[in-house]
Amino acid sequence: MSKAIIGRKVGMTQIFAEDGKVIPVTVVEAGPCPVVQVKTVENDGYAALKLGFLPAKEKSLTKPELGQFKKAKVGPCKYLKEVRGVEGYSVGDVLKADVFAAGDKVDVAGVSKGHGFTGVIKRWNQQRLKETHGVGPVHREPGSMGSISDPSRVFKHKHLAGQYGVENVTVLNLEVVRVDVARNVVLVKGAIPGPKGSIVTLRTSVKSK
């Protein structure tokens, strides 16, 4: 059965395995996530759970937002997210870090770090031009835009400078190394998208080997 939870990226550290090897891990504060709504195929056309994360003040939410929390008899939450394929829960149930166990394979989705407006070298990993006489001052420029006469335009999807980062990114097949139920913390092997403090979603891997 699929499992999922909303969490907050705390940062990265490392732990030691029993054989002495160092394992780089990302610390995720996972839950508690109350179930605000259960969507069904009969009523909504698809099955999903709407989960809340992190308590919020009532004055920070609109009346429509507060209405769904009062209907579910759940305290107001700062974040709401739907997760599909998770079954066996009712409105008011609370998902905690213990939904996952060490050894589970998970997919982690989040919003990548923002780097602002960047050039083609940083954004697309292009090479710089030679720094010899007669080349400058265009060492970091994107290069030729195409022919002048035909097609007389720049092709779509050409790698150019622009906004880099702040994109939805999902990293597949990461391993849960350890779960601390007392602190509601999940340690995931490797790096996950987003800066410290960003909101991420952990779900059972869909392409696990």
Secondary structure per residue as TSV (DSSP state, phi and psi in degrees):
chain	resnum	aa	ss	phi	psi
A	1	M	-	360.0	139.9
A	2	S	-	-71.8	147.4
A	3	K	-	-131.1	151.2
A	4	A	E	-156.8	156.3
A	5	I	E	-160.2	153.7
A	6	I	E	-95.9	141.9
A	7	G	E	-144.8	176.7
A	8	R	E	-126.2	128.8
A	9	K	E	-71.0	122.0
A	10	V	E	-91.3	-41.8
A	11	G	E	154.7	-172.6
A	12	M	E	-113.6	150.9
A	13	T	E	-152.7	-164.4
A	14	Q	E	-143.5	148.6
A	15	I	E	-129.2	165.0
A	16	F	E	-107.3	131.9
A	17	A	-	-77.9	172.8
A	18	E	T	-63.5	-28.8
A	19	D	T	-87.7	6.1
A	20	G	S	91.5	-3.4
A	21	K	-	-73.7	145.5
A	22	V	E	-88.2	129.4
A	23	I	E	-115.4	116.2
A	24	P	E	-73.6	130.2
A	25	V	E	-133.2	153.4
A	26	T	E	-105.4	129.9
A	27	V	E	-89.1	123.2
A	28	V	E	-121.1	123.0
A	29	E	E	-79.6	101.3
A	30	A	E	-101.6	112.1
A	31	G	-	76.3	-169.5
A	32	P	-	-69.2	142.6
A	33	C	E	-122.2	104.5
A	34	P	E	-72.7	147.1
A	35	V	E	-83.4	114.3
A	36	V	E	-89.4	-32.8
A	37	Q	E	-154.2	143.8
A	38	V	E	-113.5	114.9
A	39	K	E	-95.8	138.3
A	40	T	-	-121.9	162.2
A	41	V	H	-65.7	-37.1
A	42	E	H	-64.7	-41.9
A	43	N	H	-92.6	-36.9
A	44	D	H	-117.4	-8.0
A	45	G	S	89.2	-8.3
A	46	Y	S	-158.1	160.3
A	47	A	-	-102.7	130.2
A	48	A	E	-164.0	162.3
A	49	L	E	-113.6	138.4
A	50	K	E	-102.2	115.5
A	51	L	E	-107.4	146.7
A	52	G	E	-107.3	157.9
A	53	F	E	-151.5	135.3
A	54	L	E	68.3	122.3
A	55	P	E	-64.9	148.0
A	56	A	-	-132.2	158.5
A	57	K	-	-81.1	144.8
A	58	E	G	-62.3	-33.9
A	59	K	G	-68.2	-15.1
A	60	S	G	-86.4	-7.7
A	61	L	S	-114.4	157.6
A	62	T	-	-83.5	168.1
A	63	K	H	-62.6	-41.8
A	64	P	H	-61.5	-37.7
A	65	E	H	-67.5	-41.3
A	66	L	H	-67.1	-30.7
A	67	G	H	-60.9	-41.6
A	68	Q	H	-70.4	-29.7
A	69	F	H	-71.6	-40.0
A	70	K	H	-67.9	-35.5
A	71	K	H	-64.4	-37.9
A	72	A	H	-84.6	-6.0
A	73	K	T	56.8	45.8
A	74	V	-	-125.1	143.9
A	75	G	-	-63.1	149.7
A	76	P	-	-61.6	141.5
A	77	C	E	-121.0	151.4
A	78	K	E	-76.1	-34.7
A	79	Y	E	-123.8	143.2
A	80	L	E	-129.4	138.3
A	81	K	E	-152.0	141.1
A	82	E	E	-93.2	138.5
A	83	V	E	-127.1	131.7
A	84	R	E	-98.0	157.4
A	85	G	S	80.4	2.8
A	86	V	-	-100.4	122.3
A	87	E	-	-126.6	169.5
A	88	G	S	91.8	11.8
A	89	Y	-	-121.9	155.1
A	90	S	-	-119.5	166.6
A	91	V	T	-62.4	131.4
A	92	G	T	100.6	-18.3
A	93	D	-	-66.2	153.2
A	94	V	E	-119.2	123.8
A	95	L	E	-93.0	130.1
A	96	K	-	-120.3	-178.5
A	97	A	G	-61.9	-22.1
A	98	D	G	-74.4	1.9
A	99	V	G	-66.4	-24.6
A	100	F	S	-107.7	158.1
A	101	A	-	-134.8	161.0
A	102	A	T	-58.9	133.5
A	103	G	T	100.2	-13.7
A	104	D	-	-67.7	147.1
A	105	K	E	-98.1	129.1
A	106	V	E	-131.6	155.8
A	107	D	E	-106.8	132.0
A	108	V	E	-114.2	122.9
A	109	A	E	-114.0	137.7
A	110	G	E	-163.7	-175.7
A	111	V	E	-103.7	125.1
A	112	S	-	-68.2	163.1
A	113	K	-	-62.3	145.0
A	114	G	E	-91.4	135.1
A	115	H	E	-115.3	5.3
A	116	G	E	73.4	-158.1
A	117	F	E	-82.3	116.7
A	118	T	E	-125.8	161.7
A	119	G	-	-82.6	-179.8
A	120	V	H	-72.4	-24.2
A	121	I	H	-70.2	-46.0
A	122	K	H	-77.1	-36.6
A	123	R	H	-78.5	-40.4
A	124	W	H	-120.1	4.7
A	125	N	-	62.7	34.6
A	126	Q	-	-77.8	160.2
A	127	Q	-	-85.8	151.6
A	128	R	-	-82.0	160.8
A	129	L	-	-79.0	167.4
A	130	K	-	-61.8	142.6
A	131	E	-	-101.5	54.0
A	132	T	S	-113.7	176.6
A	133	H	T	-63.5	136.3
A	134	G	T	93.7	-3.4
A	135	V	T	-100.0	-43.3
A	136	G	-	-69.1	171.7
A	137	P	S	-95.7	60.5
A	138	V	-	-126.7	37.3
A	139	H	T	-66.7	-27.9
A	140	R	T	-114.0	17.4
A	141	E	S	-81.6	161.7
A	142	P	-	-73.4	-12.5
A	143	G	-	99.3	-161.6
A	144	S	-	-66.0	141.7
A	145	M	-	-91.6	-5.5
A	146	G	-	123.4	-178.0
A	147	S	-	-70.9	149.5
A	148	I	T	-76.4	-47.5
A	149	S	T	-81.1	-43.2
A	150	D	T	-144.4	120.7
A	151	P	T	-92.3	6.7
A	152	S	-	59.8	33.8
A	153	R	S	-160.2	167.9
A	154	V	-	-93.7	128.9
A	155	F	-	-62.9	148.3
A	156	K	T	-64.0	152.6
A	157	H	T	67.4	16.1
A	158	K	-	-68.8	139.5
A	159	H	-	-72.8	111.0
A	160	L	-	-130.8	174.0
A	161	A	S	-69.4	154.4
A	162	G	E	167.0	-167.6
A	163	Q	E	-64.5	130.1
A	164	Y	E	-122.9	126.3
A	165	G	E	98.1	-169.6
A	166	V	-	54.9	52.6
A	167	E	-	-126.3	151.3
A	168	N	E	-69.9	121.2
A	169	V	E	-128.2	136.7
A	170	T	E	-123.2	124.9
A	171	V	E	-101.2	126.0
A	172	L	E	-95.8	153.2
A	173	N	E	57.5	47.4
A	174	L	E	-90.5	153.9
A	175	E	E	-106.0	135.3
A	176	V	E	-79.8	117.8
A	177	V	E	-87.9	-40.9
A	178	R	E	-154.1	149.9
A	179	V	E	-127.3	124.0
A	180	D	E	-106.2	99.1
A	181	V	T	-67.6	-37.4
A	182	A	T	-62.0	-36.9
A	183	R	T	-100.3	-0.4
A	184	N	T	55.4	51.1
A	185	V	E	-124.0	136.7
A	186	V	E	-119.1	129.7
A	187	L	E	-100.1	118.4
A	188	V	E	-108.8	132.4
A	189	K	E	-69.5	129.4
A	190	G	S	92.0	-170.1
A	191	A	-	-98.8	151.3
A	192	I	-	-126.8	159.3
A	193	P	S	-70.2	153.5
A	194	G	S	103.2	157.8
A	195	P	-	-80.1	174.9
A	196	K	T	-62.8	136.4
A	197	G	T	89.6	-4.0
A	198	S	-	-79.0	157.8
A	199	I	E	-90.7	131.9
A	200	V	E	-130.1	163.1
A	201	T	E	-123.3	126.9
A	202	L	E	-103.2	131.0
A	203	R	E	-141.6	159.0
A	204	T	E	-60.2	134.6
A	205	S	-	-60.8	136.0
A	206	V	S	-93.3	-12.9
A	207	K	S	-126.8	30.2
A	208	S	-	-67.7	144.6
A	209	K	-	-81.6	360.0
